[in-house]
């Protein structure tokens, strides 16, 4: 590390919500007429980037998150497509890192690759980073990820990942998947919930574990300034309770990606309403899918 570098104070102040009025790429009526980029990049601030994969490449169109600290950046999830030819994630990340380092020069800058959970649409691009210098890729499987965070010994722990003054808080949040992890970034106030909470079909692998996770996220959020709750997909339409069918590759009427802590309470109330007989139930901003 260059000791003469400029140091960004990521601990200063309380995060204020910035607007996220983004027109996300949402596919095309015809793949032949698709003109969207392979990856859309939105700079939330100069140290925080939200990426979305093009639906023409994969209908899942997941969102990824790239956060910069003073010592290293973290990429959370790697998308739904392995091929760098069709999904040039490594190139996009390298370009963003190079641009950040131009503004914030320093030596020995690293990259950490983490995941919200191991489903294929969140880990497919891992191999693109396998040979990247100064890069650590933590596999998403529970045996690896939970060991890295310390959740194997204490699943109720709040792990802290220091990027260099920007310290993420990480929670084990099983229910959608038994290896699921949620990330909180105190710099932006983002609560990054993966497939646990997002405007879409909340697929619940373990109903009791999912309920405990929502309770924990509510309690956790009550003690921190959360500006946006950000999952990894948009599957709802703007019509309350109506989603786009699975494998849809054109979603012109998407609602915003961002949700709020109010939605955590709405999900908890929905779980209570459904009770101990899990069934698919549609609510205005999400659908419970056991």
Secondary structure, 3 states (H helix, E strand, C coil): CCCCCCCCCCCCCCCCCCCCCCCCCCECCCHHHCCCCCEEEEEEECCEEEEEECCCCCCCCCEEEEEECCCEEEEECCCCCCCCCCCCHHHHHHHHHHHHHHHCCCCCCEEEEECCCCCHHHHCCHHHHCCCCCEEECCCCHHHHHHHHCCCCCCCCEEEEECCCCEEEEEECCCCCCCCEEEEECCCCEEEEECCCCECEEECCCHHHHHHHHHHHHHHHHCCCCCEEEECCECEECCCCCECCCCCCECCCECCCCECHHHHHHHHHHHHHHCCCCCCEEECCEEEEC
